């Protein structure tokens, strides 16, 4: 069984979150109160996972989602920039960053 303690002070960056284990982990993190930046290859599945996570952890800006191909260097640079300057920026908040990959 996955831990049940709250992790609301964490921002989690989840790659491969659009299906399978990655999706399940994202849902667990959302249920436990983490802010999520989820990424997957297929936009429709990313949108579905994002919507479910938002239901588990409602509130403005708790879930950011996008489809992305990690083999594309330009896309990786964009994601890095989003993590650096976006709403989950560690420069603006005192949250801890947890990066996971399924």
Secondary structure, DSSP 8 states (H G I E B T S, - for coil): ----S--TTEEEEEES-SSHHHHHHHHHHHHTT-EEEEEES-HHHHHHHHHHHHHHT-STTSEEEEE--TT-HHHHHHHHHHHHHSTT-TTT---EEEEEE-
